[in-house]
Amino acid sequence: MSESNKIKPRTLPGFMELLPNEQILFNKMKDTIKESYEESGFIPINTPIIEDANVLLAKAGGETEKQIYRFTKGENDLALRFDLTVPLAKYVTEYYDKLSFPFRRYQIGKVYRGEKPQRGRYREFYQCDIDIIGDGKLSIINDAEIPSIIYNTFKKLGFDDFTICINNRKIFNGFFKSLDLSDKSQDILRVIDKIDKIGKDKVKEELSKEVDNNSLEMIMKFLSIDGNNQEKINQLESLDVKDEIFQEGLNDLKLILKYIGDFGVPEQNIKLDLTIARGLDYYTGTVYETFLNKYRNMGSVCSGGRYDNLTEYYTNRKMPGVGISIGLSRLFFQLIDNNIISADNESISKVIILSMTDDYGYCANVASILRENGVKVQVNFEDQKLGKKFKYADNIKVEYAIIIGDDEVQNNKISLKNMKTGEQQIINIEEALKLLK
């Protein structure tokens, strides 16, 4: 085929494709999140990427439905999943009789949204979700355990300076009801949810188009409540809002903040933030947003909340839940882009065997013994000079190199070199195992 007829390779916009060193780091983060979820007793599920469109889109509408990848295959109307929550709702409804409740599941997988790609925002991306689903009811203490899992997960990822912001939709809903604004609550919440991006003045300007001056003044006063968590609770109580829903949300917050402390989360990592609204319609109670304090411009790195109507489009059975999601692809991009993490390793191997002999069998046997004992090993059998092989080992930043030449084969030994210190010694395989395990 002539050069002019060859197809130029390219990756579609909005799809993440990583180099090996980046993929190694990405996988390490994904594995750390998985281990953290499993430590807290969450069990894995894996739902299909392609679903029946009518099932997947039962609750979709507005902007979400416009972003769905939908297509037909034969007589089948199909769609790619756009999050992991709707497939969860389908899953717990379909397998209700085979599951034990409360059902604690995690799922880490790709989702798809046909939105305009931007820096750090993708059409295909990984989400890492946990949810606790109840059968008929779900204790409020679960709303406190979720922040403790967020805390432990981000600590394991290597972060210390982060804040888990918490609020309760019932407080908003009860407050709006007391102002006779219930019919406008969703529109108001969507405006409030933008406060971090556009600031209080712009929020006030947008709200002035929705409410009268007296209501606007009360809402801005509400959003200006400040201080530590207890001081904010005191100020909420001092508003003397009689509405039952407001009081229920306030009591929930008090209990949740207490239990979060009981779970061992330091007070400096938890903030009652009355500006956190979470615009998604299905959140009915507690809501969470997590921020890296030095990189607040990155936006929330972990979000979620309580929802009472998870399965309403599939069954009349009430199945309340609470959960969170980490958008791993976006988080990874932001961390790399802000030089918070660096992808240094080109290999996952601890050792590389550099073969300088025609006796490949001996090299293969050494590799096999190391692998059987849990040491990650790769072998370079290529016909190259030793200097070139060492350069390769340096490039992939492997920790040790084993050099095997004819002398090593003859004496049943290996030459082990520490690639960081340059120290090199001739030892037998048993001695090498003690150093490498």
C-alpha positions in Angstrom: 0.0 0.0 0.0 1.3 3.4 -0.9 2.1 6.0 1.7 -0.7 8.3 0.4 -3.3 5.5 1.0 -2.4 4.9 4.6 -4.9 6.0 7.2 -3.5 8.5 9.8 -4.1 7.1 13.3 -6.0 9.4 15.6 -8.0 9.3 18.8 -11.5 10.8 18.8 -11.9 14.0 20.8 -13.2 13.4 24.3 -11.7 10.0 24.8 -8.8 9.5 27.1 -5.8 7.5 25.9 -2.8 7.3 28.1 0.9 6.5 27.6 2.2 3.5 29.6 3.6 5.6 32.5 0.3 7.4 32.9 -1.7 4.2 32.6 0.3 2.6 35.4 -0.4 5.6 37.7 -4.1 5.6 36.6 -4.5 1.9 37.4 -2.8 2.4 40.8 -5.3 5.1 41.7 -8.2 2.9 40.5 -6.9 -0.1 42.5 -6.5 2.1 45.6 -10.1 3.3 45.4 -11.2 -0.3 44.9 -9.3 -1.5 47.9 -10.7 1.3 50.0 -14.3 0.4 49.0 -13.8 -3.3 49.7 -12.3 -2.5 53.1 -15.6 -0.9 54.1 -17.6 -4.0 53.0 -18.8 -3.0 49.6 -19.2 -5.8 47.1 -18.5 -5.4 43.3 -21.1 -5.5 40.6 -20.6 -4.9 36.8 -23.5 -3.8 34.7 -23.5 -3.8 30.9 -22.2 -0.8 29.0 -25.0 -1.2 26.5 -28.6 -1.3 27.9 -32.1 -1.3 26.5 -32.7 2.4 25.7 -36.2 2.3 27.2 -34.9 0.9 30.5 -31.8 3.2 30.6 -33.7 6.4 29.7 -36.8 5.8 32.0 -35.7 8.7 34.2 -33.6 10.7 31.7 -34.8 14.0 30.3 -33.6 17.5 29.3 -29.9 17.9 28.8 -29.1 14.4 29.9 -31.2 12.8 27.2 -29.5 14.9 24.6 -26.1 13.5 25.6 -27.1 9.9 25.4 -25.3 7.7 22.8 -28.4 5.9 21.3 -28.5 3.5 18.3 -30.4 0.6 16.8 -29.1 -2.9 16.0 -31.7 -4.8 14.1 -35.0 -4.3 16.0 -33.2 -3.4 19.3 -33.3 0.2 20.6 -30.0 0.5 22.5 -28.0 3.1 24.5 -24.7 3.4 26.2 -24.9 4.0 30.0 -24.4 7.6 31.0 -23.8 7.0 34.7 -23.7 4.0 37.1 -26.7 5.0 39.2 -29.5 4.2 36.7 -28.0 0.8 36.0 -27.9 0.2 39.8 -31.6 1.0 40.0 -32.3 -1.5 37.3 -30.0 -4.0 38.9 -31.5 -3.9 42.4 -35.0 -4.1 41.0 -34.3 -7.0 38.7 -32.4 -9.1 41.3 -34.3 -7.9 44.4 -35.1 -11.5 45.5 -31.5 -12.6 45.3 -29.9 -9.6 47.1 -29.4 -9.0 50.8 -30.4 -5.5 52.1 -29.0 -3.1 53.0 -27.2 -3.8 49.7 -23.7 -2.3 49.7 -22.2 -2.2 46.2 -19.3 -0.6 44.4 -18.8 -0.3 40.7 -15.9 1.1 38.8 -16.4 1.4 35.1 -16.7 3.6 32.0 -19.7 5.7 31.2 -20.5 7.7 28.1 -21.9 11.2 27.5 -22.0 13.0 24.1 -21.3 16.4 25.5 -18.8 18.9 23.9 -15.3 17.7 25.0 -13.2 20.2 27.0 -9.9 20.0 28.8 -10.4 17.4 31.5 -14.0 16.6 30.5 -14.5 13.5 28.4 -17.2 11.7 26.4 -15.9 8.4 27.8 -14.7 8.4 31.4 -14.4 6.2 34.5 -16.7 6.6 37.5 -16.0 4.9 40.9 -19.3 4.6 42.8 -20.4 3.2 46.1 -24.0 3.1 47.2 -25.9 1.6 50.2 -29.5 0.7 49.2 -32.2 0.0 51.8 -35.4 -2.1 51.5 -38.2 0.2 52.6 -36.0 2.3 54.9 -32.3 3.1 55.4 -30.8 4.4 58.7 -29.4 7.9 58.8 -26.1 6.6 60.1 -25.3 5.4 56.6 -25.2 9.1 55.6 -22.4 9.5 58.1 -20.5 6.4 57.1 -20.2 7.6 53.4 -18.0 10.7 54.4 -15.8 8.4 56.5 -15.2 6.3 53.3 -14.5 9.4 51.3 -12.0 10.5 54.0 -10.3 7.1 54.1 -10.2 6.8 50.3 -8.5 10.2 49.7 -6.1 9.6 52.5 -5.1 6.4 50.8 -4.7 8.3 47.5 -2.1 10.4 49.3 -4.1 13.6 50.1 -4.4 15.3 53.5 -5.6 18.8 52.8 -9.2 18.3 51.6 -12.7 19.2 52.8 -15.8 17.1 52.6 -18.7 19.6 52.4 -22.1 18.4 53.5 -25.6 19.9 53.4 -29.2 18.6 53.4 -31.8 19.2 50.7 -34.6 19.1 53.3 -33.3 22.3 54.9 -33.5 24.0 51.5 -36.9 22.5 50.7 -38.4 23.4 54.2 -36.9 26.9 54.0 -38.4 27.5 50.6 -41.7 26.2 51.8 -41.7 28.6 54.7 -41.3 31.4 52.1 -44.0 30.0 49.8 -41.4 29.2 47.1 -41.8 25.4 46.9 -42.9 25.5 43.3 -39.6 27.3 42.4 -37.3 25.3 44.7 -35.6 23.3 41.9 -34.9 26.5 39.8 -33.5 28.2 42.9 -31.4 25.3 43.8 -29.9 25.1 40.4 -28.8 28.8 40.7 -27.4 28.3 44.2 -25.5 25.2 43.0 -23.4 27.6 40.7 -22.3 29.8 43.6 -18.7 28.5 43.6 -18.4 29.2 39.8 -20.1 32.6 39.6 -20.0 34.0 43.1 -22.7 35.3 45.5 -23.3 38.6 43.6 -24.2 36.7 40.3 -26.3 34.2 42.3 -28.2 37.2 43.8 -28.6 38.7 40.4 -30.0 35.5 38.9 -32.3 34.8 41.9 -33.7 38.3 41.6 -35.4 37.1 38.4 -37.1 34.3 40.3 -38.2 35.7 43.6 -39.4 39.0 45.2 -37.1 41.3 47.2 -38.2 40.1 50.6 -37.6 36.4 49.7 -34.3 37.3 48.0 -33.1 39.0 51.2 -34.0 36.0 53.3 -32.3 33.6 50.9 -29.1 35.6 50.8 -29.2 35.9 54.6 -29.5 32.1 54.7 -26.5 31.7 52.3 -24.4 34.0 54.4 -24.6 31.9 57.5 -20.9 31.4 58.6 -18.6 30.0 61.3 -17.7 26.5 62.4 -20.1 23.6 62.0 -21.7 24.0 65.4 -22.0 27.8 65.0 -23.8 27.2 61.7 -26.2 24.8 63.4 -26.9 27.4 66.0 -27.6 30.0 63.4 -30.0 27.7 61.5 -31.8 27.0 64.8 -32.0 30.8 65.4 -33.8 31.3 62.1 -36.8 29.8 64.0 -38.2 28.1 60.8 -41.3 26.1 62.0 -41.5 24.0 58.9 -41.5 20.3 59.6 -39.3 19.4 56.6 -36.7 22.1 57.6 -36.6 20.7 61.2 -36.2 17.1 59.9 -33.2 18.2 57.8 -31.7 20.1 60.6 -32.0 17.1 63.0 -30.5 14.8 60.3 -27.5 17.1 60.0 -26.9 17.2 63.7 -26.9 13.4 63.9 -24.8 12.9 60.8 -22.1 15.4 62.0 -22.0 13.5 65.4 -21.7 10.1 63.7 -19.1 11.4 61.3 -16.9 12.2 64.3 -17.6 8.8 65.8 -16.3 7.2 62.5 -13.0 9.0 63.2 -13.1 11.8 60.6 -11.2 14.9 61.9 -13.4 18.0 62.3 -11.1 20.0 59.9 -12.0 17.7 57.1 -15.8 18.1 57.4 -17.6 21.4 56.6 -21.3 22.2 56.9 -21.7 24.2 53.7 -25.2 25.6 53.1 -24.3 26.6 49.5 -23.9 23.0 48.4 -27.2 22.4 46.6 -26.5 19.5 44.1 -28.8 20.3 41.2 -29.6 16.7 40.4 -33.3 16.1 41.0 -33.0 12.7 42.6 -31.2 13.9 45.8 -33.7 14.2 48.6 -31.6 14.6 51.8 -27.9 14.7 52.6 -25.6 15.9 49.8 -21.8 15.9 49.6 -19.1 17.7 47.7 -15.4 17.1 48.2 -12.6 19.6 47.4 -8.8 19.6 47.5 -8.2 22.8 49.5 -5.2 24.1 47.6 -6.9 23.4 44.2 -10.5 24.5 44.8 -10.6 25.6 41.2 -10.6 22.0 40.2 -14.2 21.7 41.5 -15.6 18.8 43.4 -13.6 15.6 43.1 -16.2 13.4 44.8 -20.0 14.1 45.0 -23.1 12.3 46.0 -26.0 12.2 48.5 -29.2 10.6 49.7 -32.0 9.7 47.4 -35.3 8.1 48.4 -36.7 7.4 44.9 -34.0 5.3 43.2 -36.2 2.7 41.7 -39.5 4.6 41.2 -39.4 4.1 37.4 -39.1 0.3 37.8 -41.1 -0.7 40.8 -43.5 0.6 43.5 -41.2 -0.8 46.2 -39.5 2.0 48.1 -35.7 1.5 48.0 -33.9 4.6 49.5 -30.2 4.9 49.1 -27.1 7.0 49.7 -23.9 7.0 47.8 -21.0 8.9 46.2 -19.1 8.9 42.9 -15.5 9.8 42.1 -15.0 10.9 38.5 -11.7 9.2 38.1 -10.8 10.3 34.6 -11.4 13.9 35.3 -9.7 13.8 38.6 -6.6 12.1 37.1 -6.4 14.7 34.4 -6.7 17.5 36.9 -4.0 16.1 39.2 -1.6 15.6 36.3 -2.4 19.0 34.7 -1.8 20.8 38.0 1.5 18.9 38.7 0.0 17.4 41.9 1.1 13.9 40.8 3.6 12.7 38.3 3.7 9.5 36.2 7.3 8.4 36.6 7.3 4.6 36.0 7.3 3.1 32.5 7.1 -0.4 33.9 5.3 -2.3 36.7 8.2 -4.7 37.0 10.5 -4.6 40.0 13.2 -6.5 38.1 14.4 -6.8 34.5 16.5 -9.7 33.4 19.1 -8.7 30.9 20.1 -11.9 28.9 23.7 -11.8 27.7 23.9 -15.5 26.8 22.5 -17.8 24.2 21.1 -20.1 27.1 17.7 -18.5 27.1 16.4 -21.5 29.1 18.4 -20.5 32.2 17.1 -16.9 32.0 13.5 -18.2 31.6 13.9 -20.5 34.6 15.2 -17.6 36.8 12.2 -15.5 35.7 9.8 -18.3 36.5 11.2 -18.8 40.0 11.0 -15.1 40.8 7.4 -14.8 39.5 6.3 -17.9 41.5 7.5 -16.0 44.6 5.6 -12.9 43.8 8.3 -10.8 42.2 7.2 -8.8 39.1 9.8 -9.6 36.4 10.3 -8.8 32.7 13.0 -10.3 30.5 15.0 -8.6 27.7 16.1 -11.4 25.3 17.0 -9.0 22.5 20.3 -9.3 20.7 21.7 -5.9 21.9 24.8 -4.6 23.6 24.7 -4.5 27.4 24.9 -0.7 27.4 21.8 -0.4 25.3 19.9 -2.8 27.6 20.9 -0.8 30.7 19.7 2.4 29.0 16.3 0.7 28.5 16.2 -0.4 32.1 17.0 3.3 33.1 14.3 4.6 30.9 11.5 2.4 32.4 12.9 3.2 35.9 13.0 -0.4 37.0 14.5 -0.9 40.5 16.8 -3.9 39.9 18.5 -5.5 36.9 19.7 -9.1 36.8 22.5 -9.7 34.3 22.9 -13.3 33.1 25.9 -14.1 31.0 27.7 -17.4 30.3 29.6 -17.2 33.6 26.4 -16.9 35.6 24.9 -19.8 33.8 27.9 -22.0 34.3 28.1 -21.2 38.1 24.3 -21.2 38.6 24.4 -17.6 39.8 23.0 -14.2 38.8 24.5 -10.7 38.8 22.0 -8.4 40.6 22.4 -4.6 40.1 20.6 -2.0 42.2 19.7 0.6 39.5 19.4 3.5 42.0 22.7 2.9 43.9 24.7 1.2 41.2 25.7 -1.6 43.6 26.2 -4.9 41.9 26.7 -8.4 43.4 26.9 -12.0 42.2 24.6 -14.2 44.2 22.4 -17.3 43.8 18.7 -17.2 43.2 17.8 -17.9 46.9 19.8 -14.9 48.1 18.2 -12.8 45.4 14.7 -13.7 46.6 15.5 -12.5 50.1 16.5 -9.1 48.7 13.7 -8.8 46.1 10.6 -10.0 48.0 
